[in-house]
Each structure stands twice: as C-alpha cells, then as structure tokens.
Amino acid sequence: MFHLGWFYGFQVQSWNGTWSGSDGATEWMTPDMFVEAAQAMERAGFDCMVIEDALFVQDIYKGSAEFTLSNAFMAPKHDPMPYVPVMAAGTKHLGFIPTVTTSFYPPFLAARLLSTLDHVTGGRVGANLVMSHNDRTAQNFGLDGQAEHDHRYEMGDEWVELVNRLWGSWEPDALVLDEEAHVYADHTKVSRVDFEGSFYRSRGPLNTAPSPQGRPVLCQAGGSPRGRDFAARNADILLSNVQGIEAMKEYRDDIRARAAAFGRDPDDIKIVFLVSPVLGATDAEATRRWDRMVAATEQNLEANLAFLSYYSGIDYSTLDLDAPIPHLSTNASRSTIAHTKEQSAGQTLREYASHPVRSCVELIGSPDTVAERMGEVAEEVGGDGFLISLPLTRRTIAEVTDGLAPALRARGLIRDGYPHATLRETLKEF
Ligand SMILES: Cc1cc2nc3c(=O)[nH]c(=O)nc-3n(C[C@H](O)[C@H](O)[C@H](O)COP(=O)(O)O)c2cc1C
C-alpha cells in the first residue's frame, strides 16, 4: 500500500479553457471548491493535500510580470493558512500541509500558528518547509536579496530546532484541569526554552495548549545535497520531482542513508513522488489526449521557460533556444537547474522545453492501466507514495478521485479507511 497526496496552490487552477468550469477565473478566491475537492479526496482515500505557496510575483521571465499576470501563472495567489480550517471543517480525516517559509516566518509565530491549526484540525496539520528561493521574496521583506543557498538551510535547521523546542515547552500532560485544587495547568510542566542560536533567540514557553499531534508533521522538498540533508534531518514526509525510476531509487536511497547518518530511523520518513497522470476512458483516448498536449509546443515552450525562470531566478528567454542549455549557476533552486541540465542532455533548449511538464514517471492511460503502473513503480522504487500534481478542476478531481483512486483501491494499493485520528498516525500506518 502507498500514500496519496495532491499538490496545488491557492491560485487560478484553470480559466479560459474547455474544462475550466463556469467561474474558473475567480472561484479559487473562495474556499467552496477546495472544500469539495478535499471531500472528494477523503472519499477516495487520500492521506493529505500539500498546498504550494510563494511570496512574490514573478517578473524574471522576459524581465516583466506580463507573462505571469496575463496567464495567472503562480500569481495572484492566496495565503494557504486561512483556507485550512475551512477545509478541515468539511472533512474528518484528510491531512493538510500548507507551505511555510523558514526564511520569513519568525519561529515563535510559526510554532504558535501550527499548534493552533493542529487544534483546529483535530491533529491533521503539517507544514511544507521551504526557504523561499527567490530574491523577489527577500525584497518583499526589506532585504536586497536572499541569503546564500546553503546558508538558508543552516538557518532552517536552527529554525526547526527552535520550533520543536517551543512545541516541547509544554509537557503533554501539563493541562491538569483539576477543579478541586483549582489548577488549570501545572506550571512545573511548562518551561522556558531560553534558546540562543546563531540566528534565532527565543525565551518561551509557547503560549498555546499542547496540540493533538504535539509536533505537527514536517514536510520538505530539498533537492540539492544541502537541501537533502535538511530534509533527512528534519522532515517526516519528503516530496520529490526527480525523473525516472533510477533517479527515484537514487533519491530514496540517498535520503534514507542521510537520515540514518543523523541517527534517525529511515522508516520514519515517507518519500512521495510527484506525478501528473493523463487519464482517459481507454488507453487510446488517454494517448490521444497526451498527443494533443505534446503537439502544443509553443504553449509548452513559454510555460516551461517561465517555470524555469521562476525557480532559478534566471531569465530563460535570454538563452539560445537552438543550443544546448548552458551551465548556469543560481542562488535560487539549485536542483531545478541541475535536473534540467541533466534531463536535457543531447537536446536543445527548444526541444527540451517544448515538451509538456514532466512528472517523475509518465502515467498515460485508462485508470486501470495507470493504477497498474503506479503499483509497479512503487514496487520497483520502494517509495512510500505519490503526490498528484494537476490543477484542481472538477474534471481532474473526478478523474483522479472517482476514476484512478477506485482502480488503485481495487488493487489494494491505497487505503480504504482511516483508522487513526491524526495525520502523523495516518502517515505511519504503512
Ligand atoms: C514537490 C515540490 C514542492 C515544492 N513546493 C514548494 C513551495 O510550495 N514553495 C516554494 O517556495 N518552493 C517549493 N519547492 C521548492 C523546494 O522547496 C526547493 O526550493 C527546491 O526543491 C530546490 O531545492 P534545492 O535548492 O535544495 O535544490 C517545492 C519542490 C518540490 C519538488
């Protein structure tokens, strides 16, 4: 059995297209469609949603925000936090993992917010920790640019240490609620943390009550060697978008070895791989759909160049489209440009970027065909599950939750119930 999540952000999911719905342009601004989506995922046996986030409007590509804003490409985007309690109120079991930047959330506020959300969701919250790769984000917080790449992870390690200490500042049984003795909380079980790090200081204790999970689930997607160390040291669930079976195996083995070196049990870490299945009622129908996606070369090219610019901070429109991708260096997402260089070997930038967005493995076919393939991949890689990366439209939700998920369940590959209350327990179940 493996775990299933869905990865998306609170932004336009689809608009101006055949299947965008009657109000794709603005419906995302209110939570109803996300509540519906969460309910469908829960019915289907998903473990969690991972909610992407960023704090800037991309204007790297072609030196302007025109592409971003004309196409609603990653902007406008809303803060995931306020949507979480609304979705939680409409569901009972699904976990919610909103993105939190360690670079700009003060640790005390993050610890307090996540502890509060853990109460509000009944123990179903986590945090996807990112370091905010882009200089534009830093500029929105009054800095000239981002800290050096590996240094961000150094700071992130200390940030997690402090947040964990704050969550631990109340012992789990500190609330005694003794009416006769008139003691609400036992003050001897609530301690200062007196944290003095190289980057952060905090006195503590936290001023929230101990939450159902105690420590909300931590999620991470670092890809560079330093990022992998951060993830292996701190995360409970890891997201990866490496491509191909061999790269997936390498990633998993590497993370597990790093976790063991940090004194952790590698089985405590779940690694899920990003996939964007292309589904149809039959294999032939799915293939025709895929062929149409491949044929949209001009559209793919712009979207990919903008995406690469977004993650690297390098304007890919300035590169020679008809030459191989040159060696580039970035202080933003290092693994994105490293993967791109590797995967594009033998191709020009135009050839590489004219292809639809790639997922860890290509999944094209009927629900049965794709379910079968996902089972084989999980077997081969030994991974812990998959993260569906598709815009949330009623069409994709129905295809995945009412088409693919039943085919996975019929094969015994995904859960058919939730015996545990919290996200942490749900993830640990298998
Ligand atoms: C599946 C997945 C989800 C991610 N989600 C976010 C996100 O929501 N916000 C963000 O700023 N970065 C996100 N990232 C980027 C990572 O946090 C990280 O910056 C990236 O993988 C590069 O890491 P590296 O610099 O260690 O190579 C995501 C990456 C992956 C693979």
PDBQT file of the ligand as one rigid body, heavy atoms in Angstrom, charges set to zero:
ROOT
HETATM    1  C1  LIG A 501       7.096  18.758  -4.962  1.00  0.00    +0.000 C 
HETATM    2  C2  LIG A 501       7.755  20.047  -4.614  1.00  0.00    +0.000 A 
HETATM    3  C3  LIG A 501       7.027  21.041  -3.982  1.00  0.00    +0.000 A 
HETATM    4  C4  LIG A 501       7.601  22.273  -3.671  1.00  0.00    +0.000 A 
HETATM    5  N1  LIG A 501       6.845  23.264  -3.106  1.00  0.00    +0.000 NA
HETATM    6  C5  LIG A 501       7.358  24.498  -2.937  1.00  0.00    +0.000 A 
HETATM    7  C6  LIG A 501       6.550  25.577  -2.467  1.00  0.00    +0.000 A 
HETATM    8  O1  LIG A 501       5.359  25.427  -2.202  1.00  0.00    +0.000 OA
HETATM    9  N2  LIG A 501       7.133  26.796  -2.324  1.00  0.00    +0.000 N 
HETATM   10  C7  LIG A 501       8.460  27.012  -2.599  1.00  0.00    +0.000 A 
HETATM   11  O2  LIG A 501       8.932  28.130  -2.424  1.00  0.00    +0.000 OA
HETATM   12  N3  LIG A 501       9.249  26.002  -3.024  1.00  0.00    +0.000 NA
HETATM   13  C8  LIG A 501       8.718  24.770  -3.217  1.00  0.00    +0.000 A 
HETATM   14  N4  LIG A 501       9.506  23.752  -3.687  1.00  0.00    +0.000 N 
HETATM   15  C9  LIG A 501      10.926  24.009  -3.873  1.00  0.00    +0.000 C 
HETATM   16  C10 LIG A 501      11.745  23.362  -2.782  1.00  0.00    +0.000 C 
HETATM   17  O3  LIG A 501      11.401  23.812  -1.511  1.00  0.00    +0.000 OA
HETATM   18  C11 LIG A 501      13.210  23.629  -3.028  1.00  0.00    +0.000 C 
HETATM   19  O4  LIG A 501      13.462  25.006  -3.085  1.00  0.00    +0.000 OA
HETATM   20  C12 LIG A 501      13.611  23.051  -4.352  1.00  0.00    +0.000 C 
HETATM   21  O5  LIG A 501      13.260  21.694  -4.398  1.00  0.00    +0.000 OA
HETATM   22  C13 LIG A 501      15.082  23.234  -4.596  1.00  0.00    +0.000 C 
HETATM   23  O6  LIG A 501      15.813  22.766  -3.546  1.00  0.00    +0.000 OA
HETATM   24  P1  LIG A 501      17.376  22.911  -3.566  1.00  0.00    +0.000 P 
HETATM   25  O7  LIG A 501      17.735  24.344  -3.594  1.00  0.00    +0.000 OA
HETATM   26  O8  LIG A 501      17.820  22.180  -2.332  1.00  0.00    +0.000 OA
HETATM   27  O9  LIG A 501      17.818  22.276  -4.829  1.00  0.00    +0.000 OA
HETATM   28  C14 LIG A 501       8.951  22.507  -3.997  1.00  0.00    +0.000 A 
HETATM   29  C15 LIG A 501       9.697  21.496  -4.618  1.00  0.00    +0.000 A 
HETATM   30  C16 LIG A 501       9.111  20.290  -4.938  1.00  0.00    +0.000 A 
HETATM   31  C17 LIG A 501       9.930  19.242  -5.599  1.00  0.00    +0.000 C 
ENDROOT
TORSDOF 0
